[in-house]
Amino acid sequence: MTCQTGLPVQTGNDHAHWQAWRKARKLEQQRACRAMYAHIDYSPSDKALRVIEAQRGNYSSVIDALALIAAGELPE
C-alpha cells in the first residue's frame, strides 16, 4: 500500500483484515435479504414457458397469479 497524506499507514495485514470483514458483511447482508423475501427456484416446462411468454408476463407475475387462484382469489 502507498502512503497517503493525512491517512494512517495501512499494512497488508490491515487490508486482509478489511477484506475478511467486507466478505463476512456481504454474506450477512445476503442472508438477511434472503430471509426477508421468499425465493422459489423454478424451471418451467416447454409448455409452461409458452404460456408465460403468451401472457407477456414474467415468472413472478405468473406464479403470483397461480398462488392467488389456489387461494380462491382470481387475479384481474
N, CA, C and O atoms as a GROMACS GRO file, in nm:
protein
  304
    1MET      N    1   0.085  -0.118   0.000
    1MET     CA    2   0.000   0.000   0.000
    1MET      C    3   0.090   0.124   0.000
    1MET      O    4   0.199   0.124   0.057
    2THR      N    5   0.042   0.227  -0.064
    2THR     CA    6   0.119   0.351  -0.066
    2THR      C    7   0.070   0.442   0.045
    2THR      O    8  -0.044   0.435   0.088
    3CYS      N    9   0.158   0.526   0.088
    3CYS     CA   10   0.126   0.620   0.195
    3CYS      C   11   0.049   0.739   0.138
    3CYS      O   12   0.087   0.792   0.033
    4GLN      N   13  -0.058   0.780   0.205
    4GLN     CA   14  -0.134   0.897   0.162
    4GLN      C   15  -0.136   0.998   0.276
    4GLN      O   16  -0.161   0.962   0.391
    5THR      N   17  -0.109   1.122   0.244
    5THR     CA   18  -0.102   1.227   0.344
    5THR      C   19  -0.234   1.238   0.419
    5THR      O   20  -0.341   1.243   0.359
    6GLY      N   21  -0.224   1.243   0.551
    6GLY     CA   22  -0.342   1.260   0.636
    6GLY      C   23  -0.412   1.130   0.671
    6GLY      O   24  -0.504   1.130   0.753
    7LEU      N   25  -0.370   1.020   0.612
    7LEU     CA   26  -0.432   0.892   0.642
    7LEU      C   27  -0.331   0.804   0.715
    7LEU      O   28  -0.211   0.814   0.691
    8PRO      N   29  -0.379   0.716   0.802
    8PRO     CA   30  -0.286   0.627   0.871
    8PRO      C   31  -0.223   0.528   0.773
    8PRO      O   32  -0.282   0.495   0.670
    9VAL      N   33  -0.106   0.483   0.805
    9VAL     CA   34  -0.038   0.385   0.721
    9VAL      C   35  -0.112   0.252   0.732
    9VAL      O   36  -0.140   0.204   0.842
   10GLN      N   37  -0.143   0.194   0.618
   10GLN     CA   38  -0.213   0.066   0.617
   10GLN      C   39  -0.117  -0.044   0.572
   10GLN      O   40  -0.047  -0.030   0.472
   11THR      N   41  -0.117  -0.150   0.646
   11THR     CA   42  -0.030  -0.262   0.612
   11THR      C   43  -0.109  -0.365   0.530
   11THR      O   44  -0.231  -0.355   0.517
   12GLY      N   45  -0.038  -0.461   0.478
   12GLY     CA   46  -0.104  -0.570   0.408
   12GLY      C   47  -0.198  -0.646   0.499
   12GLY      O   48  -0.303  -0.693   0.456
   13ASN      N   49  -0.159  -0.657   0.627
   13ASN     CA   50  -0.244  -0.724   0.725
   13ASN      C   51  -0.374  -0.647   0.748
   13ASN      O   52  -0.481  -0.706   0.762
   14ASP      N   53  -0.364  -0.513   0.751
   14ASP     CA   54  -0.484  -0.430   0.765
   14ASP      C   55  -0.579  -0.453   0.648
   14ASP      O   56  -0.700  -0.465   0.667
   15HIS      N   57  -0.523  -0.459   0.530
   15HIS     CA   58  -0.605  -0.479   0.411
   15HIS      C   59  -0.671  -0.617   0.413
   15HIS      O   60  -0.789  -0.630   0.379
   16ALA      N   61  -0.596  -0.718   0.451
   16ALA     CA   62  -0.650  -0.854   0.458
   16ALA      C   63  -0.764  -0.861   0.561
   16ALA      O   64  -0.866  -0.927   0.538
   17HIS      N   65  -0.745  -0.793   0.674
   17HIS     CA   66  -0.849  -0.789   0.777
   17HIS      C   67  -0.975  -0.721   0.724
   17HIS      O   68  -1.086  -0.768   0.747
   18TRP      N   69  -0.956  -0.610   0.653
   18TRP     CA   70  -1.069  -0.538   0.595
   18TRP      C   71  -1.140  -0.624   0.492
   18TRP      O   72  -1.264  -0.626   0.488
   19GLN      N   73  -1.067  -0.696   0.408
   19GLN     CA   74  -1.127  -0.783   0.307
   19GLN      C   75  -1.210  -0.893   0.373
   19GLN      O   76  -1.320  -0.924   0.327
   20ALA      N   77  -1.159  -0.952   0.480
   20ALA     CA   78  -1.232  -1.056   0.551
   20ALA      C   79  -1.360  -0.999   0.612
   20ALA      O   80  -1.466  -1.062   0.605
   21TRP      N   81  -1.351  -0.880   0.671
   21TRP     CA   82  -1.469  -0.814   0.729
   21TRP      C   83  -1.572  -0.785   0.620
   21TRP      O   84  -1.691  -0.806   0.639
   22ARG      N   85  -1.524  -0.734   0.506
   22ARG     CA   86  -1.612  -0.699   0.395
   22ARG      C   87  -1.686  -0.822   0.342
   22ARG      O   88  -1.806  -0.816   0.316
   23LYS      N   89  -1.615  -0.934   0.327
   23LYS     CA   90  -1.678  -1.057   0.279
   23LYS      C   91  -1.783  -1.107   0.378
   23LYS      O   92  -1.893  -1.146   0.339
   24ALA      N   93  -1.748  -1.106   0.508
   24ALA     CA   94  -1.843  -1.150   0.610
   24ALA      C   95  -1.967  -1.061   0.612
   24ALA      O   96  -2.078  -1.109   0.628
   25ARG      N   97  -1.947  -0.931   0.594
   25ARG     CA   98  -2.058  -0.836   0.594
   25ARG      C   99  -2.151  -0.861   0.475
   25ARG      O  100  -2.273  -0.860   0.490
   26LYS      N  101  -2.092  -0.884   0.358
   26LYS     CA  102  -2.173  -0.911   0.240
   26LYS      C  103  -2.257  -1.038   0.258
   26LYS      O  104  -2.374  -1.041   0.222
   27LEU      N  105  -2.196  -1.142   0.314
   27LEU     CA  106  -2.268  -1.267   0.338
   27LEU      C  107  -2.381  -1.247   0.439
   27LEU      O  108  -2.490  -1.302   0.423
   28GLU      N  109  -2.354  -1.167   0.541
   28GLU     CA  110  -2.456  -1.138   0.642
   28GLU      C  111  -2.574  -1.063   0.580
   28GLU      O  112  -2.690  -1.094   0.607
   29GLN      N  113  -2.544  -0.964   0.496
   29GLN     CA  114  -2.649  -0.889   0.430
   29GLN      C  115  -2.730  -0.977   0.334
   29GLN      O  116  -2.852  -0.964   0.325
   30GLN      N  117  -2.661  -1.067   0.264
   30GLN     CA  118  -2.729  -1.158   0.173
   30GLN      C  119  -2.824  -1.251   0.248
   30GLN      O  120  -2.936  -1.275   0.203
   31ARG      N  121  -2.779  -1.304   0.362
   31ARG     CA  122  -2.865  -1.391   0.442
   31ARG      C  123  -2.988  -1.315   0.491
   31ARG      O  124  -3.099  -1.368   0.490
   32ALA      N  125  -2.969  -1.190   0.535
   32ALA     CA  126  -3.081  -1.109   0.584
   32ALA      C  127  -3.180  -1.082   0.472
   32ALA      O  128  -3.301  -1.089   0.493
   33CYS      N  129  -3.131  -1.053   0.353
   33CYS     CA  130  -3.218  -1.027   0.239
   33CYS      C  131  -3.296  -1.151   0.201
   33CYS      O  132  -3.416  -1.144   0.175
   34ARG      N  133  -3.229  -1.264   0.198
   34ARG     CA  134  -3.297  -1.389   0.162
   34ARG      C  135  -3.401  -1.429   0.266
   34ARG      O  136  -3.502  -1.490   0.232
   35ALA      N  137  -3.378  -1.394   0.391
   35ALA     CA  138  -3.474  -1.426   0.497
   35ALA      C  139  -3.599  -1.340   0.485
   35ALA      O  140  -3.708  -1.382   0.525
   36MET      N  141  -3.585  -1.218   0.430
   36MET     CA  142  -3.698  -1.127   0.418
   36MET      C  143  -3.789  -1.162   0.301
   36MET      O  144  -3.911  -1.145   0.310
   37TYR      N  145  -3.732  -1.211   0.192
   37TYR     CA  146  -3.808  -1.234   0.070
   37TYR      C  147  -3.813  -1.382   0.036
   37TYR      O  148  -3.712  -1.452   0.041
   38ALA      N  149  -3.933  -1.428   0.002
   38ALA     CA  150  -3.948  -1.568  -0.040
   38ALA      C  151  -3.877  -1.587  -0.174
   38ALA      O  152  -3.879  -1.499  -0.260
   39HIS      N  153  -3.816  -1.701  -0.189
   39HIS     CA  154  -3.745  -1.730  -0.313
   39HIS      C  155  -3.782  -1.871  -0.358
   39HIS      O  156  -3.773  -1.966  -0.280
   40ILE      N  157  -3.823  -1.883  -0.482
   40ILE     CA  158  -3.860  -2.012  -0.537
   40ILE      C  159  -3.774  -2.037  -0.660
   40ILE      O  160  -3.772  -1.956  -0.752
   41ASP      N  161  -3.704  -2.148  -0.661
   41ASP     CA  162  -3.631  -2.188  -0.780
   41ASP      C  163  -3.731  -2.261  -0.870
   41ASP      O  164  -3.794  -2.358  -0.827
   42TYR      N  165  -3.744  -2.215  -0.992
   42TYR     CA  166  -3.845  -2.271  -1.081
   42TYR      C  167  -3.791  -2.278  -1.222
   42TYR      O  168  -3.742  -2.179  -1.275
   43SER      N  169  -3.800  -2.395  -1.281
   43SER     CA  170  -3.764  -2.415  -1.420
   43SER      C  171  -3.888  -2.466  -1.492
   43SER      O  172  -3.926  -2.582  -1.475
   44PRO      N  173  -3.952  -2.382  -1.572
   44PRO     CA  174  -4.077  -2.423  -1.636
   44PRO      C  175  -4.054  -2.526  -1.746
   44PRO      O  176  -3.948  -2.531  -1.808
   45SER      N  177  -4.157  -2.606  -1.769
   45SER     CA  178  -4.153  -2.698  -1.883
   45SER      C  179  -4.168  -2.615  -2.010
   45SER      O  180  -4.198  -2.496  -2.003
   46ASP      N  181  -4.148  -2.676  -2.123
   46ASP     CA  182  -4.163  -2.604  -2.250
   46ASP      C  183  -4.304  -2.550  -2.267
   46ASP      O  184  -4.325  -2.438  -2.312
   47LYS      N  185  -4.402  -2.632  -2.229
   47LYS     CA  186  -4.542  -2.590  -2.241
   47LYS      C  187  -4.571  -2.471  -2.149
   47LYS      O  188  -4.634  -2.374  -2.191
   48ALA      N  189  -4.525  -2.479  -2.025
   48ALA     CA  190  -4.547  -2.368  -1.930
   48ALA      C  191  -4.475  -2.242  -1.977
   48ALA      O  192  -4.527  -2.132  -1.961
   49LEU      N  193  -4.358  -2.256  -2.034
   49LEU     CA  194  -4.283  -2.142  -2.084
   49LEU      C  195  -4.360  -2.072  -2.197
   49LEU      O  196  -4.361  -1.949  -2.204
   50ARG      N  197  -4.422  -2.149  -2.284
   50ARG     CA  198  -4.501  -2.089  -2.392
   50ARG      C  199  -4.620  -2.011  -2.336
   50ARG      O  200  -4.654  -1.904  -2.387
   51VAL      N  201  -4.683  -2.063  -2.230
   51VAL     CA  202  -4.796  -1.992  -2.167
   51VAL      C  203  -4.748  -1.862  -2.104
   51VAL      O  204  -4.812  -1.759  -2.119
   52ILE      N  205  -4.636  -1.867  -2.034
   52ILE     CA  206  -4.580  -1.746  -1.970
   52ILE      C  207  -4.549  -1.641  -2.076
   52ILE      O  208  -4.584  -1.524  -2.059
   53GLU      N  209  -4.485  -1.682  -2.184
   53GLU     CA  210  -4.450  -1.587  -2.290
   53GLU      C  211  -4.574  -1.532  -2.358
   53GLU      O  212  -4.576  -1.415  -2.396
   54ALA      N  213  -4.679  -1.614  -2.373
   54ALA     CA  214  -4.804  -1.569  -2.436
   54ALA      C  215  -4.873  -1.464  -2.350
   54ALA      O  216  -4.942  -1.377  -2.404
   55GLN      N  217  -4.857  -1.471  -2.220
   55GLN     CA  218  -4.920  -1.376  -2.129
   55GLN      C  219  -4.838  -1.248  -2.117
   55GLN      O  220  -4.878  -1.155  -2.047
   56ARG      N  221  -4.725  -1.243  -2.184
   56ARG     CA  222  -4.632  -1.128  -2.177
   56ARG      C  223  -4.596  -1.095  -2.032
   56ARG      O  224  -4.576  -0.980  -1.994
   57GLY      N  225  -4.590  -1.200  -1.954
   57GLY     CA  226  -4.557  -1.182  -1.813
   57GLY      C  227  -4.417  -1.229  -1.784
   57GLY      O  228  -4.341  -1.264  -1.874
   58ASN      N  229  -4.386  -1.230  -1.660
   58ASN     CA  230  -4.260  -1.287  -1.616
   58ASN      C  231  -4.295  -1.396  -1.514
   58ASN      O  232  -4.410  -1.412  -1.476
   59TYR      N  233  -4.196  -1.468  -1.473
   59TYR     CA  234  -4.220  -1.578  -1.380
   59TYR      C  235  -4.292  -1.531  -1.255
   59TYR      O  236  -4.385  -1.598  -1.208
   60SER      N  237  -4.250  -1.420  -1.201
   60SER     CA  238  -4.308  -1.372  -1.075
   60SER      C  239  -4.456  -1.343  -1.089
   60SER      O  240  -4.536  -1.384  -1.004
   61SER      N  241  -4.496  -1.273  -1.195
   61SER     CA  242  -4.637  -1.239  -1.210
   61SER      C  243  -4.722  -1.364  -1.234
   61SER      O  244  -4.835  -1.372  -1.185
   62VAL      N  245  -4.670  -1.460  -1.309
   62VAL     CA  246  -4.745  -1.582  -1.335
   62VAL      C  247  -4.757  -1.665  -1.207
   62VAL      O  248  -4.865  -1.717  -1.178
   63ILE      N  249  -4.650  -1.677  -1.132
   63ILE     CA  250  -4.656  -1.753  -1.006
   63ILE      C  251  -4.748  -1.683  -0.906
   63ILE      O  252  -4.822  -1.750  -0.834
   64ASP      N  253  -4.746  -1.549  -0.902
   64ASP     CA  254  -4.839  -1.475  -0.816
   64ASP      C  255  -4.984  -1.509  -0.853
   64ASP      O  256  -5.066  -1.534  -0.766
   65ALA      N  257  -5.015  -1.509  -0.984
   65ALA     CA  258  -5.150  -1.538  -1.028
   65ALA      C  259  -5.190  -1.681  -0.989
   65ALA      O  260  -5.302  -1.703  -0.945
   66LEU      N  261  -5.101  -1.775  -1.005
   66LEU     CA  262  -5.131  -1.914  -0.967
   66LEU      C  263  -5.156  -1.926  -0.817
   66LEU      O  264  -5.247  -1.998  -0.775
   67ALA      N  265  -5.076  -1.857  -0.737
   67ALA     CA  266  -5.095  -1.863  -0.592
   67ALA      C  267  -5.230  -1.803  -0.552
   67ALA      O  268  -5.299  -1.856  -0.465
   68LEU      N  269  -5.268  -1.692  -0.617
   68LEU     CA  270  -5.398  -1.630  -0.587
   68LEU      C  271  -5.513  -1.719  -0.630
   68LEU      O  272  -5.613  -1.729  -0.559
   69ILE      N  273  -5.500  -1.784  -0.745
   69ILE     CA  274  -5.605  -1.876  -0.790
   69ILE      C  275  -5.619  -1.991  -0.691
   69ILE      O  276  -5.731  -2.030  -0.658
   70ALA      N  277  -5.508  -2.045  -0.645
   70ALA     CA  278  -5.512  -2.155  -0.549
   70ALA      C  279  -5.576  -2.112  -0.417
   70ALA      O  280  -5.637  -2.194  -0.348
   71ALA      N  281  -5.560  -1.984  -0.382
   71ALA     CA  282  -5.620  -1.932  -0.258
   71ALA      C  283  -5.766  -1.894  -0.277
   71ALA      O  284  -5.833  -1.851  -0.182
   72GLY      N  285  -5.817  -1.908  -0.401
   72GLY     CA  286  -5.956  -1.876  -0.425
   72GLY      C  287  -5.980  -1.731  -0.462
   72GLY      O  288  -6.095  -1.686  -0.464
   73GLU      N  289  -5.874  -1.658  -0.492
   73GLU     CA  290  -5.886  -1.518  -0.533
   73GLU      C  291  -5.841  -1.507  -0.678
   73GLU      O  292  -5.724  -1.530  -0.709
   74LEU      N  293  -5.932  -1.472  -0.765
   74LEU     CA  294  -5.896  -1.461  -0.905
   74LEU      C  295  -5.825  -1.328  -0.931
   74LEU      O  296  -5.874  -1.222  -0.890
   75PRO      N  297  -5.710  -1.331  -0.998
   75PRO     CA  298  -5.642  -1.206  -1.029
   75PRO      C  299  -5.715  -1.133  -1.142
   75PRO      O  300  -5.788  -1.193  -1.220
   76GLU      N  301  -5.694  -1.004  -1.147
   76GLU     CA  302  -5.760  -0.922  -1.252
   76GLU      C  303  -5.688  -0.937  -1.382
   76GLU      O  304  -5.727  -0.877  -1.482
   0.00000   0.00000   0.00000
